[in-house]
Amino acid sequence: MNLGLAGKLAVVTGSTSGIGKAIAQSLLQEGAKVIINGRTQERVDQTVASLSDHVAEGGEVIGLAGDVGDADSTQSLLAQIDQHGEVDILINNMGIFEVKAFEDIPDEEWMHYMNANVISAVRMSRHYLPNMLERNQGRIVMIASEAGVKPLPQMIPYSVTKTALITLARGLAERTKGTKVTVNSVLPGPTWTEGVEGYMKGAAAAENQSLEPFTESYFRNNEPTSLIQRFATVEEVADTVSFLVSDRASAINGHAQRVEGGIIRSIL
């Protein structure tokens, strides 16, 4: 499907792996110019090289390192991005997670979560939304999570930050009333990324099981409300994001779009 993204300049934070990298690839395949971002230049360069074969006509892959969880690093990154032109699409994907007991998480870790997962999106959106409104065009997407609606007791800080992103997206969308700018959030559920694969291998080993049978029983035992009873692929999440930032989705604004396989048992 031609989504009309050829030549659009997109920024995807935290895009050297997982969902972020898949979003970048999907946008590149639609002909967008995509800025890849990660904390180290080495990882960024590796990602750019791996995506170079997925660039459609009109597209370009650009790699810029910078930690959007740090204020000074973000300012430097924004200055570099601005040299490439006006940003049409901003995907706030940067995020961290860890399985850890609530009582073992000190204030410092809570602040780290907030900076990495929420304030990073605040900084990026604060920089680009005014220009989008002035130009009367633009798309911002927050990559939240089903955990923002259905909090995970083993990952409470992560869940709290994802709820915040959903609220941030809706609040910013209110600023766009009557314009051609949209702000939405996307709520992936369990998605098979490198990080999830590592976690599942560790969990399977702890149960003295091999990965395949442990994964097959995971949804039956841990996510019984899932309607698809499997992990989503990064491509499924990425293609949803590409649609949301296209002109075909111009009537979708302030929405929390689920890509979680029906885990959230709600009609809204």
Steps between C-alpha positions, in 0.01 A plus 500: 500500500629844407453710813629821345803523727764537229739781582355562848763552771444271798683469831475173694661510844649180641500338158811281497302186588156356568182689422685825430717343233198331343316834487799659331510216245128528428529874442804454278309248291238770447765738368541718809829654608561349842736612774614202704586578861679314777732575788825393329631581154615140454147360545356774283749431219428126517128565473538738208704238316243227569214718373669631187343229282147597612500858371233560237517769234500845657620368834823529692632354823697735726667404828539739793613397848365664813341411832150652502476415868764767570422871455840611369534205264149564368580864422804391302296238316225749414757738353630221277151395393405857410783508248308242295186711459157529657376186671167366374476191721618449857486152654577507872605139539786519750425289807649275767356220710609251765326232702551604862305496827334834581654520848851463356477803270654818651419858408801521268370215284154655487652825374705308244182340368323835480790665316548215254138414428303822552714813518682390184166517315418831667829653383467378143133595469557842656759570233303382196130552574506884475661483155250237386212720615651801323536300177156338553639153438670230701464176690611403851464148638582382852589132525323413824388151601204291603666524843392864507139380526555161662797561737750221548572435870850376417578819301321780684731792405481396135120480520473842665711662228291344226182636657668840502580473127137426416396809696775709342383404152138584573593829665717607206228394257271755664751765391451400135126569478402625156841429345646228281736389778421181693638348819422140587635222717552136403461226760693186406438191708753218540719534192787275398805726519862427585436611857192281539683202351777541759246525782311192378819296475585588859147423620497168317837403646373583849216253443738238354321518165618562147394823335246366248263312734532772764402765244209290373354478850575859598173652387288221638663541841578872514279685250174301481302803376715529187284429196787420266683284758842586362761770497446778248780555252690829487382534140135493608560785743713694251246481218232633735722797578569565131128508429435740791755752371363491146237727347267199488471529879450877513169461687665302781618740768538473878453125471662217695535236230535149641719239333481259795306207362191563710663462843313807628147377558311815408289623213664846512 
